[in-house]
Amino acid sequence: MSSIEIVSKIEALKEWEALAAEAAAEIESLKDTIKREMDARGVEELEAGQYIARFTTVISNRFDTTAFKKALPEVYKAYTKPSTSRRFSIA
């Protein structure tokens, strides 16, 4: 692939990323509008035509690795391992 083709692909990628970001922002805006309406009505479940929207509170327990690392650094070190990954970016 020539340099000109790579530049063309990167420019197309940037355009698609911008479009995706715009679509994601619109999606979030629509979700926020529905959530605000559900909060205003004081409901966690809302039937709208053929759809059921749910905005529920979820409680979960997460392991606090920062506190664990501070409290038991040797044990933390014994159970951690390095991982390798590849990152793609365009500047």
BELGIZI-V355191 format. One record per residue. N is the residue number from 0. NEAR is the number of other ideal C-beta (glycine too) atoms within 8 Angstrom. Layout:
n=N near=NEAR
n=N near=NEAR
This chain:
n=0 near=4
n=1 near=5
n=2 near=5
n=3 near=6
n=4 near=8
n=5 near=9
n=6 near=8
n=7 near=8
n=8 near=9
n=9 near=9
n=10 near=8
n=11 near=8
n=12 near=9
n=13 near=9
n=14 near=8
n=15 near=8
n=16 near=8
n=17 near=8
n=18 near=8
n=19 near=8
n=20 near=8
n=21 near=8
n=22 near=8
n=23 near=8
n=24 near=8
n=25 near=8
n=26 near=8
n=27 near=8
n=28 near=8
n=29 near=8
n=30 near=8
n=31 near=8
n=32 near=8
n=33 near=11
n=34 near=9
n=35 near=8
n=36 near=9
n=37 near=12
n=38 near=8
n=39 near=6
n=40 near=7
n=41 near=4
n=42 near=6
n=43 near=7
n=44 near=9
n=45 near=12
n=46 near=6
n=47 near=6
n=48 near=4
n=49 near=2
n=50 near=6
n=51 near=7
n=52 near=9
n=53 near=7
n=54 near=10
n=55 near=6
n=56 near=4
n=57 near=4
n=58 near=4
n=59 near=4
n=60 near=4
n=61 near=4
n=62 near=5
n=63 near=6
n=64 near=7
n=65 near=6
n=66 near=7
n=67 near=11
n=68 near=9
n=69 near=6
n=70 near=6
n=71 near=7
n=72 near=8
n=73 near=6
n=74 near=8
n=75 near=11
n=76 near=7
n=77 near=6
n=78 near=6
n=79 near=6
n=80 near=4
n=81 near=4
n=82 near=4
n=83 near=4
n=84 near=4
n=85 near=4
n=86 near=4
n=87 near=4
n=88 near=4
n=89 near=6
n=90 near=2
